[in-house]
Amino acid sequence: MAVGLLIAVVVASIAIGARDIPAGQVWHGLFHYTGTDNDVVVRELRLPRTLLGLLVGAALGMAGAAMQALTRNPLADPGLLGVNAGAAAAVVSAISFFGVSSTTGYVWWALGGAAAVAVLVYAVGGTRSATPVRLALAGTAVTALLQGWTSAVELTDHAALDRMRFWQVGSLAAADMATVRQVAPFLAAGTLLALGSARALNAVALGDDTARALGARLARTRGLVMLAVTLLCGAATAACGPIVFVGLMVPHVVRGITGPDMRWILPYTAVLSPVLLLGADVLGRLVARPAELQVGIVTAVLGGPVFIALVRRRRMAEL
């Protein structure tokens, strides 16, 4: 069923937009390209956008699930380590001080900023003695510092503010195959690390003492999961800007389907998170035709009420 939903939303993402394209012409544009207007829209515009949505959605969902398991905090999201803040601070600095203006430039600066902040948070959190609480506190402190820096640069440099506004909202509209190719290796590496850590995360969820008794190496597991989250969330944020609620909400839904086993949660999340992201992207195109709402706005509007409903349902179940 999850795969069926994903296929349906992928087809909708390619077919629906400012101008709808019939399914037959979508097929023609994908597999029998002859350069017609519809072929160009399908192959050059909507296919890269859909592929990037698939990759980014899966990355944000898995990063959120991994963070929630690592910190044993159901409200944790991929930005808890400061990855989003590091990416934003790096991009605004690149725009203001180095004149970077291309999407390609944003990707590499954002990846570098995300990686640097993850290393800093891990160092502040105590490296081998790091605990979920220390990592969360370190991430919160670094995030506050970097958000202050980003705001200061934007307030003093109006050109940087103008260029950052679209990126910070979170959008798939500027997607192209070059961006997909740039971020795909990082997302693939992060996915492999996250999936490879699933068994260890199951042990971590039982508490540090129990995890050690089961043979889990906590420092190694936390380091690998932090690296996976940095690759996944850093690359996704670099490509599209910070998109909220996907990594926070989808793992909650998946746990209701699979139970607490991370070996099932991560694959299911990788399938259902793109369903949410691409569905929100399609909805954003429909509600504001012929213009569109950025996907980051739509996920925020949809995610807030849905997440409140999930929290209330869990609270009622506990009572």
Disulfide bonds with the S-S distance in Angstrom:
none
